Amino acid sequence: MDTTLQDPLVGQLLDGRYRVEARIAVGGMATVYRAVDTRLDRVLALKVMHPALAADGSFVERFIREAKSVARLAHPNVVQVFDQGTDGAYVYLAMEYIAGCTLRDVLRERGALQPRAALDILEPMLAALGAAHRAGFVHRDMKPENVLIGDDGRVKVADFGLVRAVDTVTNTTGTVLGTVSYLAPEQVESGSADPRVDVYACGILLYEMLTGEKPHDGDSPAIVLYKHLHDDVPPPSAAVPGMAYALDELVASATARNPEVRPYDAVALLAQVREARGGLDDGQLDAVPPQALTSEDQTVRGAENRTSVIPRALTSPTLGFARAGGPPSRPLPVDEHRHTSRLQSPALPPRRGVSLRGPLLRRGPMAIVVAVLLVLGAGAGVWYINSGQFTKVPPLLAKTEKEARERLADAGLGVGRVEEAYSDTVERGTVISTDPKAGARIRGSDSVSLTLSKGPQTVRVPDVDGYRLDKARSVLKDAGLEPGMVTQEFSEDVAKGFVVSTGPGKGTKVRAGSAVALTVSKGSPVDVPEVVGQDLDDARAALEKAGLKVSIAAERVTSEHDAGRVALQSPEAGREAAEGDGVTLTLSKGPEMVAVPDVVGDSVDEATGKLEGAGFRVKEDRGLLGLFGDTVKAQSVSGGDTAPKGSTITLTIR
């Protein structure tokens, strides 16, 4: 049965613009729908927050703030956010719609993947996360369900709804976010999160793609969390005998339990992945793990699931995934052999007018030898002119200078200029590029120029404490850094709108282009005075004297206070606010009058139950004579009369 038919949003027009067509998925925070933007006539995905969460104002505010931040991540491997809005109780994001499947679907139907396919998925994932990390964000919930694979093979990372600014959020106050199978040890232990938690999750994902199973499993989440804290991730070759050692090293590096040992962000891990991939041959990349599901297994599983979720573009046994900006690769199926074909040459027809017994034979054997040598010499000369004096520049990327010189010498080439340049992805002291490039034809006597990595360019975070926010941003950009997330806090010493601190702090050496978080002063805190129960003029005067602005809610509410007096205030009394912040007052339209039940003659318990059920408070007057009594002899408001709801009725007990 189609469960989307039971969803009240399906078929509705949200916010007067988005026609909801079908429910795609349900998560812990939101439900995702396929919808049509009737204004631009395009299909997109709507992520609608669950109503229970939408009722939490602070959660909605954070959700919107983070959505705006993620919308700035313009990267081909990140699911883009187009719009954000609310419609009544519905808070939503309008996002790019990806027709295809998730990595979870691929793993479910394929089991383990060949290393080439696993790396084809991992590289664009890391490119997307790297863009987020360099912009100052952490995903914190990387798992197969959040890796989307389009029908064209393009890989995209989704669900940045849990992202946080790298330098502004270090602890989740005891609440561990993310899925337990992919949580880094520091997330489990302290809730802390920086780019290395995403690196850890990607290492787990790589292990799962290579072996078809998670490295840590257990009967309960607590067991899995314990293993993350105390057990190293095993090498994939333990489950897949013969797997390349370089892949074991990749997994071990990304999933090190000590975060200090891991690559510092996704960009650094991507550099390791590309270096490891460059050292693997076709046999290692295309090796089929025993855990890979056969076509028969897939047929059975497809029958169990009714239909396969894997797009047609991905149905060959060897997956071909497109990287950013390119079409999907088309590798040969596993069962096709890559042998050189042996072709039979047709027999040459006899040449007319030429006799083997002609003058050549009559001149003797020496003439034949001379003729053959002349032919061979002419052929060698032609070969040398066209090819023999040339060779190809060998691949030298990521090789040390010594290794590069040895390879060039082996190829008969010399070394030309040796220069240096900064690189975020290539290890210091190794080759970034060559001139001419690898594979280029070059004369055997020529030289090849090398450019070596100086490592990532680093700069010191400038001192912008006390600067206005716009000036601080300008100084950071001039220093080669990017202004990151802005948070606000109260400060007794720094004026409102000026920078209190940066993260990382001033003087810290960071990579050029890194995001620097800014904390800006909200000014000195003001204690919000208590004005509930006061008349409007007195309440306004008290709030304005404290430096706060006053606004009046349009609707009035019934309350125990007289009509015209303050029934509610937001924020509440005792809360801290910045000078100039607003306080909203809701006025009372008077108490709700309720008929008082007649409880004379009832027992104390019966009377109390009736009165409290009607919305009254109860007070007992026993006196000396009623210390041991249990019967109501009188009540302060007679039964049948009305009294303000919430007021107190006194019972006389005898």
C-alpha positions in Angstrom: 0.0 0.0 0.0 1.3 3.5 -0.8 1.9 5.1 2.6 2.2 8.5 1.0 -1.6 8.5 0.5 -1.9 8.7 4.3 0.4 11.8 4.5 -1.7 15.0 4.8 0.9 17.1 2.9 0.9 15.0 -0.3 -1.2 16.8 -2.9 -1.1 20.1 -1.0 0.4 23.4 -2.2 2.9 24.5 0.5 3.5 28.2 0.9 1.4 28.9 -2.2 4.3 27.7 -4.4 5.4 24.1 -3.8 3.1 21.3 -4.9 3.9 18.2 -2.8 3.8 15.1 -5.0 5.2 12.2 -3.0 6.9 11.3 0.3 10.5 10.2 -0.3 11.9 9.5 3.2 11.3 10.1 6.9 14.1 10.9 9.3 14.5 11.8 13.0 14.2 15.5 12.3 12.2 15.9 9.1 10.3 14.3 6.3 11.5 14.7 2.7 9.1 15.0 -0.2 9.3 15.3 -4.0 7.6 18.5 -5.0 7.2 20.9 -8.0 8.1 24.5 -7.7 5.0 25.9 -9.6 6.7 29.3 -9.9 9.8 28.0 -11.8 8.3 24.8 -13.0 11.0 22.5 -11.7 11.2 19.4 -9.6 12.8 19.7 -6.2 13.0 18.1 -2.8 11.2 19.6 0.2 12.5 18.8 3.7 9.8 19.6 6.2 10.6 19.7 9.9 8.5 17.4 12.1 5.7 19.5 13.8 7.0 18.6 17.3 10.3 20.2 16.6 8.7 23.1 14.7 7.0 24.1 17.9 10.4 24.7 19.5 11.3 28.3 18.6 15.0 28.0 19.4 15.3 24.9 17.3 13.6 26.5 14.4 15.8 29.6 14.7 18.9 27.4 14.6 17.5 25.3 11.7 17.0 28.4 9.6 20.4 29.9 10.5 22.2 26.7 9.5 20.1 26.4 6.3 21.3 29.9 5.3 24.9 28.9 6.0 24.7 25.6 4.0 23.1 27.5 1.1 26.4 29.3 0.7 28.2 26.0 0.0 28.2 26.2 -3.8 29.9 22.9 -4.7 28.9 20.4 -7.4 29.0 17.5 -4.9 26.8 19.2 -2.3 23.0 19.0 -2.5 22.1 22.6 -2.9 19.6 24.6 -0.8 17.3 26.8 -2.9 14.8 28.3 -0.4 13.6 28.2 3.2 10.3 29.2 4.6 7.3 28.5 6.8 3.7 27.8 6.1 1.6 27.7 9.3 3.0 24.8 11.4 5.3 23.7 8.6 9.0 24.8 8.5 10.7 23.6 5.3 13.8 23.7 3.1 13.5 23.6 -0.7 16.5 21.6 -2.0 18.0 20.1 -5.2 16.2 16.9 -6.2 18.5 14.0 -7.1 16.9 11.2 -9.1 18.8 8.1 -8.2 19.6 6.2 -5.1 21.7 6.3 -1.9 24.9 4.6 -1.1 22.9 2.5 1.4 20.8 1.2 -1.6 24.0 0.3 -3.5 25.6 -1.5 -0.6 22.3 -3.4 0.1 22.0 -4.6 -3.5 25.7 -5.0 -4.3 27.4 -6.0 -1.1 31.1 -5.2 -1.2 32.3 -3.0 -4.1 35.5 -3.2 -6.1 38.2 -0.7 -4.9 37.8 1.4 -8.1 34.1 1.9 -7.5 34.6 2.6 -3.8 37.2 5.3 -4.5 35.0 6.7 -7.3 32.4 7.3 -4.6 34.8 8.4 -1.8 36.6 11.1 -3.8 33.6 13.3 -4.6 32.3 12.8 -1.0 35.6 14.1 0.3 35.6 17.0 -2.2 32.2 18.1 -0.9 33.2 17.7 2.8 36.5 19.5 2.1 34.5 22.5 0.7 32.4 22.5 3.9 35.5 22.2 6.2 37.3 25.0 4.5 34.1 27.1 4.9 34.1 26.4 8.6 31.5 23.6 8.9 31.3 20.0 10.0 28.7 17.6 8.7 28.8 15.3 11.8 26.3 12.7 10.3 28.1 11.1 7.4 26.5 7.7 6.6 25.5 5.9 3.5 22.0 7.3 3.6 23.4 10.8 3.2 25.4 10.0 0.1 23.2 10.3 -3.0 24.1 8.8 -6.4 22.2 10.2 -9.4 21.1 8.3 -12.4 24.1 9.8 -14.3 26.5 8.5 -11.6 27.1 11.9 -10.0 27.8 11.6 -6.3 26.4 14.3 -3.9 26.5 14.7 -0.1 23.1 15.5 1.5 21.6 16.5 4.9 23.8 19.2 6.2 21.0 19.9 8.6 23.2 18.9 11.6 26.1 21.0 10.6 27.7 23.3 13.1 30.4 26.0 12.8 33.8 24.4 13.4 35.0 26.9 15.9 31.7 27.8 17.6 30.4 24.4 18.7 32.6 22.0 20.6 30.1 20.1 22.7 26.5 19.0 22.4 25.8 19.2 26.1 25.6 15.4 26.5 23.6 14.7 23.4 25.5 12.7 20.9 24.3 13.4 17.4 24.9 11.2 14.4 24.5 7.5 13.7 26.4 5.2 16.2 28.1 3.1 13.5 29.9 6.1 12.1 30.6 8.1 15.3 34.2 9.1 16.1 35.5 8.2 19.6 35.6 11.9 20.6 32.0 12.3 19.7 31.0 9.3 21.9 33.3 10.4 24.8 32.7 14.2 25.0 30.4 15.2 22.2 33.1 17.3 20.6 33.2 17.7 16.8 35.7 19.1 14.3 36.4 18.2 10.7 38.2 15.0 11.9 34.9 13.4 13.0 33.8 13.5 9.3 37.2 12.1 8.3 36.6 9.2 10.8 33.1 8.5 9.3 34.5 8.5 5.8 37.1 5.9 6.9 34.2 3.7 8.2 32.3 4.2 5.0 35.4 3.2 2.9 35.8 0.0 5.0 32.1 -0.8 4.5 32.3 -0.3 0.8 35.4 -2.5 0.5 34.1 -5.3 2.7 30.3 -5.1 2.6 30.0 -4.8 6.4 30.6 -2.3 9.2 33.8 -2.7 11.2 32.1 -2.5 14.6 28.8 -4.3 15.2 26.9 -5.4 18.2 23.6 -6.4 19.7 23.0 -2.9 21.1 24.1 0.7 20.3 26.0 0.7 23.6 28.2 -2.2 22.4 29.0 -0.4 19.2 29.9 2.8 21.0 32.2 0.9 23.3 34.0 -0.6 20.3 34.5 2.8 18.8 36.2 3.9 22.0 38.3 0.8 22.7 38.8 -1.2 19.4 40.8 -0.2 16.3 39.1 -0.6 12.9 40.5 -3.8 11.4 42.3 -3.7 8.0 39.9 -4.4 5.1 42.4 -7.1 3.9 41.4 -9.2 7.0 38.0 -9.6 5.4 39.1 -9.5 1.8 42.3 -11.5 1.4 44.7 -10.0 -1.2 43.4 -6.5 -0.9 46.1 -3.8 -1.6 48.0 -2.7 1.4 47.5 1.0 0.4 43.8 0.6 1.1 44.5 -0.8 4.5 46.7 2.2 5.2 43.9 4.6 4.0 41.4 3.1 6.4 43.8 3.0 9.3 44.8 6.7 8.8 41.2 7.9 8.6 39.9 5.8 11.5 42.7 6.4 14.0 41.1 6.5 17.5 43.3 9.4 18.4 42.1 12.4 16.3 45.5 14.0 16.3 46.8 11.1 14.1 44.0 11.5 11.5 44.2 13.8 8.5 43.1 17.2 9.7 40.2 17.6 7.3 38.6 16.0 4.2 40.9 17.9 1.8 44.0 16.2 3.5 42.3 12.8 3.3 41.4 13.4 -0.4 45.1 13.9 -1.1 45.9 10.6 0.6 43.2 8.8 -1.4 44.5 10.2 -4.7 48.1 9.3 -3.8 47.1 5.7 -2.8 45.0 5.3 -6.0 47.9 6.4 -8.1 50.0 3.5 -6.7 47.4 0.8 -7.6 47.3 -1.1 -10.9 44.2 -2.1 -12.8 44.2 -5.6 -11.2 44.1 -4.2 -7.7 41.5 -1.6 -8.5 39.2 -4.0 -10.3 39.6 -7.0 -7.9 36.2 -8.4 -7.1 35.8 -9.0 -3.3 34.2 -12.3 -2.3 31.5 -10.4 -0.4 30.3 -8.8 -3.7 26.8 -10.1 -4.6 26.6 -12.1 -7.8 24.0 -11.4 -10.4 21.9 -14.3 -9.0 22.1 -12.8 -5.5 21.0 -9.5 -6.9 18.1 -11.1 -8.8 16.9 -12.8 -5.6 17.3 -9.7 -3.5 15.6 -7.6 -6.2 12.7 -10.1 -6.1 12.5 -9.8 -2.3 12.4 -6.0 -2.6 10.0 -6.1 -5.6 12.0 -3.7 -7.6 15.7 -2.6 -7.6 16.4 0.9 -6.4 19.7 1.1 -8.3 19.4 3.3 -11.4 20.0 1.9 -14.9 23.3 3.9 -15.2 24.7 1.9 -12.3 23.7 -1.7 -13.1 26.9 -3.0 -14.6 28.9 -5.3 -12.2 31.7 -2.7 -12.1 30.2 0.5 -10.9 31.3 3.6 -12.8 30.7 6.9 -11.0 31.1 10.4 -12.3 33.4 12.8 -10.6 32.5 16.5 -10.4 32.2 18.0 -13.8 32.6 14.8 -15.8 30.5 12.0 -17.3 30.2 8.6 -15.7 33.0 6.2 -16.5 32.2 3.1 -18.4 34.5 0.2 -17.2 34.3 -3.2 -18.7 32.0 -5.8 -16.9 33.8 -8.2 -14.7 33.3 -11.2 -16.9 34.9 -9.6 -20.0 38.6 -10.5 -20.3 41.1 -7.8 -21.2 43.3 -10.0 -23.5 45.1 -8.8 -26.6 43.2 -10.3 -29.6 45.2 -12.7 -31.9 44.2 -12.0 -35.5 45.2 -14.1 -38.6 46.9 -12.0 -41.3 45.7 -12.7 -44.9 48.3 -14.3 -47.2 50.0 -11.7 -49.5 49.2 -12.2 -53.2 52.2 -13.0 -55.5 53.6 -9.9 -57.2 53.3 -10.0 -60.9 56.4 -9.8 -63.1 58.8 -10.6 -60.3 60.6 -13.9 -60.3 62.5 -15.3 -57.4 65.0 -16.7 -59.8 65.8 -13.2 -61.3 68.9 -11.2 -61.3 69.1 -10.9 -57.5 69.7 -14.6 -57.0 72.1 -14.7 -59.9 74.3 -12.1 -58.1 75.0 -14.4 -55.2 74.4 -14.5 -51.5 76.5 -11.4 -50.7 74.2 -9.2 -52.7 71.2 -10.5 -50.8 72.9 -9.7 -47.4 73.7 -6.2 -48.6 70.2 -5.6 -49.8 68.7 -6.7 -46.5 71.1 -4.5 -44.5 70.2 -1.5 -46.6 66.5 -2.1 -46.0 67.0 -2.5 -42.3 69.2 0.6 -42.1 66.6 2.6 -43.9 63.9 1.4 -41.6 65.9 2.1 -38.5 66.6 5.6 -39.8 62.9 6.3 -40.4 62.1 4.9 -36.9 64.8 7.0 -35.2 63.6 10.2 -37.0 60.0 9.6 -36.0 60.2 7.9 -32.6 63.6 6.6 -31.6 65.0 9.9 -30.5 61.9 10.6 -28.3 60.8 9.2 -24.9 57.9 9.9 -22.6 58.1 11.9 -19.3 57.4 9.3 -16.5 54.7 10.1 -13.9 56.4 11.8 -10.9 53.5 13.2 -8.9 53.9 12.9 -5.1 57.5 11.5 -5.6 60.4 13.0 -3.6 63.0 15.0 -5.5 65.4 12.0 -5.1 62.9 9.6 -6.5 62.0 11.9 -9.3 65.7 12.3 -10.3 66.2 8.5 -10.3 63.1 7.9 -12.5 64.2 10.6 -14.9 67.7 9.1 -15.1 66.3 5.7 -15.8 64.3 7.2 -18.7 67.5 8.9 -20.0 66.3 12.4 -19.1 67.9 15.1 -17.1 66.6 17.5 -14.4 66.0 21.1 -15.4 64.8 23.9 -13.0 63.6 22.8 -9.5 61.1 25.3 -8.1 58.8 25.3 -5.0 55.1 26.2 -4.6 52.5 25.9 -1.9 50.1 23.0 -2.0 47.2 22.0 0.3 47.0 18.4 -1.1 50.6 17.3 -1.9 53.0 16.5 0.9 55.9 18.9 1.5 59.0 18.0 -0.5 57.3 16.0 -3.1 56.5 16.7 -6.7 53.4 18.9 -7.5 54.0 19.1 -11.3 56.5 18.7 -14.1 57.3 20.6 -17.3 56.7 18.9 -19.7 53.8 17.0 -18.1 53.8 13.3 -17.5 53.3 11.3 -20.7 54.5 14.1 -22.9 56.9 13.1 -25.8 60.4 14.6 -25.2 63.8 14.2 -26.8 66.0 11.7 -24.9 68.6 14.4 -24.3 66.2 17.0 -22.9 65.5 17.9 -19.3 62.3 18.0 -17.2 61.7 20.8 -14.7 60.2 19.9 -11.3 57.9 21.9 -9.0 58.1 20.6 -5.4 55.5 21.2 -2.7 56.3 23.6 0.2 53.2 22.2 2.0 50.1 24.2 2.7 50.6 27.9 2.9 50.1 29.1 6.5 49.3 32.5 7.8 48.8 33.9 11.3 45.3 34.9 12.4 45.4 38.7 12.8 44.4 40.4 15.9 40.9 41.8 15.2 39.7 41.9 18.8 37.9 45.2 19.4 37.3 45.8 15.6 33.8 46.4 14.2 32.5 43.3 12.5 32.8 44.7 8.9 36.4 45.9 9.5 37.4 42.5 11.1 36.1 40.7 8.0 38.1 42.9 5.7 41.3 42.4 7.8 40.8 38.6 7.7 40.4 38.6 3.9 43.5 40.8 3.5 45.4 38.2 5.5 44.3 35.4 3.1 41.6 34.0 5.5 37.9 33.6 5.2 35.4 35.1 7.7 33.5 32.2 9.2 30.4 31.9 11.4 29.5 34.8 13.6 28.1 34.2 17.1 27.1 36.8 19.7 27.7 37.0 23.4 27.4 39.5 26.2 30.5 41.5 27.1 31.1 44.0 29.9 34.2 45.2 28.2 33.5 45.3 24.5 30.9 47.6 22.9 28.0 46.1 21.0 28.8 45.1 17.4 32.6 44.8 18.0 34.6 41.6 18.0 35.2 39.9 21.3 37.4 37.0 20.1 38.2 34.8 17.1 38.5 31.1 16.7 41.3 30.1 16.2 42.7 32.8 18.4 44.9 35.7 17.3 48.4 34.7 16.4 47.5 31.1 15.6 49.1 29.7 12.5 46.5 28.2 10.1 46.3 27.3 6.5 45.6 30.1 4.0 42.0 30.2 3.0 40.8 28.7 6.4 37.6 30.0 7.9 37.9 32.0 11.1 34.9 32.2 13.4 34.1 35.6 15.0 32.4 36.2 18.4 30.8 39.7 18.5 29.6 41.6 21.5 25.9 42.0 22.3 26.9 44.7 24.8 26.5 44.6 28.6 23.7 42.2 29.7 20.5 43.7 31.1 18.4 41.8 33.6 14.8 41.8 32.3 12.5 43.1 35.1 9.3 41.4 36.3 6.3 43.3 34.9 3.6 40.6 34.9 0.5 41.9 36.8 1.4 45.5 36.4 -0.6 48.0 34.4 0.7 48.8 30.9 2.1 52.2 31.7 4.1 51.0 34.8 5.4 48.0 32.9 6.5 50.1 29.9 8.3 52.6 32.2 10.2 49.8 34.0 11.4 48.1 30.8 12.4 51.4 29.1 14.4 52.4 32.2 16.3 49.2 31.8 17.2 50.1 28.2 14.7 47.7 26.6 12.2 48.3 23.8 8.5 47.4 24.4 6.1 45.9 21.9 2.5 44.8 22.6 1.1 41.5 21.3 -2.0 41.9 19.1 -4.0 39.2 20.9 -5.1 39.4 24.6 -5.4 36.3 26.8 -7.5 35.4 29.8 -5.6 35.4 33.0 -5.9 35.8 36.7 -4.9 39.5 36.3 -7.4 42.3 35.7 -8.2 43.3 32.2 -5.5 45.7 30.8 -2.7 44.5 33.0 0.3 42.5 31.8 -0.5 38.7 31.6 2.7 37.5 29.9 6.1 38.8 29.0 8.8 37.5 26.6 11.6 37.1 27.5 10.6 36.2 31.0 11.8 38.1 34.1 15.4 37.3 35.2 16.6 36.5 31.7 19.6 38.4 30.3 19.0 40.7 27.3 21.2 43.2 25.4 20.5 46.9 25.7 18.0 47.8 22.9 16.5 44.3 22.7 12.8 44.1 22.6 10.3 42.7 25.2 6.9 41.6 24.0 4.0 42.2 26.5 0.7 40.3 26.2 -2.2 42.0 28.0 -4.9 40.3 30.0 -8.6 40.4 29.0 -9.4 39.5 32.6 -9.9 36.2 34.3 -12.2 33.5 33.0 -15.2 33.2 35.2 -16.1 29.7 36.2 -19.1 28.2 38.1 -18.1 27.0 41.5 -19.2 23.4 42.4 -21.2 22.9 45.6 -19.1 20.7 47.8 -20.7 21.3 51.2 -21.2 17.9 52.9 -18.6 16.2 50.7 -15.4 14.6 52.1 -12.3 16.7 51.8 -10.8 14.5 49.0 -14.1 14.6 47.0 -14.4 18.4 47.4 -10.8 19.0 46.5 -11.1 16.8 43.3 -14.3 18.7 42.2 -12.8 22.2 42.7 -9.4 21.5 41.2 -11.1 19.8 38.2 -13.1 23.0 37.7 -9.8 25.0 37.7 -9.6 26.3 41.2 -7.0 26.1 44.0 -8.1 24.7 47.3 -7.3 25.9 50.8 -8.4 24.1 54.0 -9.5 25.9 57.2 -9.8 23.2 59.9 -9.4 25.3 63.1 -9.1 23.5 66.4 -12.3 21.6 65.9 -11.5 20.3 62.5 -8.1 18.8 63.1 -9.5 15.3 62.8 -12.6 16.1 60.7 -13.2 15.0 57.1 -16.4 16.8 56.1 -16.8 20.2 54.3 -19.1 22.4 56.4 -18.7 25.6 54.3 -17.0 27.1 51.3 -15.7 30.7 50.7 -17.7 31.0 47.4 -21.1 29.4 47.4 -21.9 26.6 45.0 -23.4 27.9 41.8 -21.7 31.3 42.0 -18.9 32.2 39.6 -15.3 33.0 40.5 -12.1 33.7 38.4 -10.6 30.5 37.1 -7.4 29.8 39.1 -8.6 31.6 42.2 -8.6 30.0 45.6 -11.6 28.5 47.3 -11.3 28.1 51.1 -13.1 25.0 52.6 -14.1 24.9 56.3 -13.6 21.4 57.7 -15.3 20.0 60.8 
